[in-house]
Amino acid sequence: MKQIAIYGKGGIGKSSTASNVAAACADEGYKVTIVGCDPKSDSSITLLRGERIPTVMELMQQGFEISEEDVVFEGYKGVKCVEVGGPEPGIGCAGRGIIVAIKMLQKKSSVMADSDLIIYDVPGDIVCGGFAAPIRKGLVNDTYVLTSGEYMPLYAANNICKGFSRLGNHLNGVICNSRNAENEEAIVKAFAQELGSELLAFIPKDPIVQTCERAGYSVIEKQPDSEIAGVYRKLARSIMDGISSCKPQPLTDARLRELTG
Ligand code: SF4
């Protein structure tokens, strides 16, 4: 079973990428589970035709005796969707919350054990001790960073790689979600290479993604013949093949600034 996590700056498109990869893998016949770790439950909503599902943390906080049907929902082509949720602002720990929720799920449901692919859509700009917990607890074996070619998302991606290298964790690739920045593909490609990794996919900025999302669908489901659906499919295949990995060598801040001009 492949267990992957996609890290990156908040708002950079992790959930769109994760849900489209999930849908593309489901199309290829894989049994997929997506575990959203964002309080907004964005990871699964486009696999569930716009339905927002309750989060494990929400139900746990309300003191429910949780069963599988309460938190595991079947979406596009059988993708199992779980939303962990987040802590209340000012209290709790998102990272620890993920672990508590996953442990509970493993006890109450066979969904994780039965999957070919589990995708963790992990929030956060940095890999603090908490957010790195899924890696440290062995829940994740492959990790990806998502960025655009702009300075701030690259800074976050570089920080994430610093966290990985401290943990002795490897990086399986960099994904660029384009924001139409100047020289974007070349910048992210150079960034990936300097880390010792590679640019796995360049996802062009395409209004189709937002249009499908607003309607409650992934691109794979709603616009399967679009060019962008092809990009997500190719990325999904690279992830399932998952050949290369490296111990990332984070860049210096000066070098990052140089790269982004
Ligand atoms: S350890 Fe990380 S996830 Fe946990 S509260 Fe601190 S910042 Fe949040």
Boltz pocket constraint, residues with backbone or C-beta under 6 A from the ligand:
constraints:
  - pocket:
      binder: B
      contacts: [[A, 92], [A, 93], [A, 94], [A, 95], [A, 96], [A, 128], [A, 129], [A, 130], [A, 131]]
      max_distance: 6.0
